[in-house]
Each structure stands twice: as C-alpha cells, then as structure tokens.
Amino acid sequence: MCNIEKPVAVSCAFRFGALGLGALAMLPLAGPSSAQQTTETLFNVFPGADSVDPAPKELARLAGAIRQAKVPRECPLGELTIYTPKGDPIFQGALSDTRRDAVLRELERLGLGVAGRLFVKQVQGSAGKFDVGYSAARDDRPPTLTTTSQPKKGSKVKAGQTITVTMVARDDADRLQTGVESIRLIAESEGGRDVAPTPMRYAPCSDPREKRVVATYVVPANPPPIVRLRACAWDHANHQDCDVGEFPTGEIWAGTIRLVKDQRNPVCSAITSEASYTIVVRGDGDVSGSGTFNHSGYTCPGGFTAPATNGTIELVGKKTGSTLTVYVNDWEPKNAPVPRLPGGPQIVQIVDGKTAEGTFTPGIPEVVFSVRLECRTCGQP
C-alpha cells in the first residue's frame, strides 16, 4: 500500500496479477511530465464518500476521454489521478488503493487496453466533488539530436575522402514522448540523397529510447565548393531536430566590408554601411559566395529621406596569386541605394597567406570602403 500520510501527491505502481493482466499502471512520472499533458479532465466516478464501485455513466465518460488519446498503441495513454479526501491515513490509503484497482479493472474490462499504458498518481486531498482526473498524453516536444563527425564540421575535405557522422537521438524527456521514428543523414550538396545506412526507422516508444546511427559519406570525384550534410531525427508526432555540417573543398574566406568615407553628398546626414561575406575559393581560383548587408538611412536638405536597408548579397570573383578580387553579382532588395553597396571590383591583397585586406573606391573617389577577410581553412591539408 502507498504511504499517503502527507497531504501531497503520492504515486504507486499497480499490479493486477490475480487477473493475469500484468501491470495495468505504470511507474510514476518525473516532475516535467505536466508540461507534456493536456489540461486535466475531472470526473465524479464514485457516487459516495466511501464508495468503491464506479458509476457506469461517469466511468463511460472517462473511458471516452481515454479513447480520444491520439497516441500509438505502444505508447502511454497519459496520467490517471485518484483523489481521496483527507482523513485517517490508513483508511483513506486503503480506500484510494481500492478505487484505483476498481477503475483500472473496469477500464480494462471495457477493452481500452490500459495495461502498462497509464501512469497512476494517488492524491490525498480535495479536488472539489471530483475523485478521478485524467490527463491525456501529448507529445509536443521534438526529439534531441546530437552529432559528431570525423573530420569535424568546418574541416576542409577533398575528393575520395570519407566523412563519418555519428548521430544520437533521444525522445524520452518524461516518458510521455512517442519515441524516435527515424534518423536520416542527407547529402544536401548532392540533391538531397540519403547517406547509407540511413534512413533508419523505429517502432513507437521502443527501447532503448536513445537511438544511435553511424553513417559514412564519401566526397565525390568532382566535389561542390562546400559539402553540406544534414542530420535529422523525427519522432512519431512528426517533430524533428536537425543539425547541418559543412565541409569546404576549397579555401573559405570570411570577413566584413565597411564604408569608411562618404563625401559624395556632404550636406546629407552621415551613412553607415557594413556587409559580412563568406566566399569559397576553388582549386582553379574561381570565387563564389554570399553575404548580408546593413545600411543606415539618411536625410538631405529639402526633406529627402532614404530608408535603412538590409538584405543579402551573391558574390563572384577570382583569386590570382596573392590578389583576391570580389564582385557583387546580385543582391536583394534591388533598391539598396549606391554608394552603400559597391558594384565594382573589390581588389585586396593577401598579406600573410590567410589575411586579405585593403581599401578601394567603387569608381567614386569621394567614397571609400575597407575590407578584411580571413581564411578559415588555409593551412589545412
């Protein structure tokens, strides 16, 4: 019998061995369980203060609520709470146990298949006129996915090299999760194909709750500038958690370009402008990449006002020897006003093999930009 001397929630595991049904109730939930359940629905199942025989009509309402639980048959149905008025600890404890047994027995007799699928909590304390509560299971949390790779994400790779990705997914924050349904490693840089041996699929609420998959990817003979691998885990409620690993096959340069001088319209308010770049230099020296820009607004005499602008940039260019030349190939939005977005060549010198910096004008002497880029992969094999 459960000890319910203290006026707090106490949980018990119930075994119905006499009927050969196995365990009808489940072990108590940990604290976070309430975050995974719908609002508790209350029922007046026992018509008298000392009654132990469920009233058919109210029991049918409870059974109907449990039938509405939209969970796989292998997963928990939720949490059942037996409320018993405060009183003599021994008598009220026995009353609580008997009511619990009666409710579970009748639910099983009605064909609900609650054996091993209901968490049961017993509370000595008032719930008004109600004596049974039911909270349906609801999986509203995604699984958690952690990944490691050899080589590490961001490492430079080459054709024929193997990338090994280890994916570990869990979906058991409070045992009301539906469990990991599948794990996939997707080669996004190759049109989204699955990397062997994924996808791996699992039954609902299956043990162990932690699933571990190791997949290997071989860099193709003519690799893209960046190999991009996406690892994803789904649960049986269709929630997902993903992680993307990028592996450059050439040099990766990243940095910023800033407007340091703008005297084209000296009567207007000062302009600030900065863009962030990430570019890839392939083996033949061709440059491609992208970035973002942020430009302030400005005002001029007569009431003219230009709005602040931010957006994205596409970049192309060429690396020749120790010279790096970058062009803005396209940008959005198109109305980003010149000179805050330089359209001409940005030519900078590589000073120490891994740093490129310099200043330039976009064809307008009164406007000067500075640029500094650093190579993230230079020196890697």
Secondary structure, 3 states (H helix, E strand, C coil): CCCCCCCCEEECCCECHHHCCCECEECCCCHHHHHHECCCEEECCCCCCCCCCCCHHHHHHHHHHHHCCCCCCCCCCEEEEEEECCCCHHHHHHHHHHHHHHHHHHHHHCCCCCCCCEEEEEEECCCCCCCEEEEEECCCCCCEEEEEEECCCCCCCCCCCEEEEEEEEECCCCCCCCCEEEEEEEEHHHCCEECCCCCEECCCCCCCCCEEEEEEEECCCCCCCEEEEEEEEEECCCCEEEEEEEEECCEEEEEEEEEEEECCCCCCCCCCEEEEEEEEECCCCEEEEEEEEEECCEECCCCCEECCEEEEEEEEEEEECCEEEEEEEEEECCCCCCCCCCCCCEEEEECCCCEEEEEECCCCCCEEEEEEEEECCCCCC
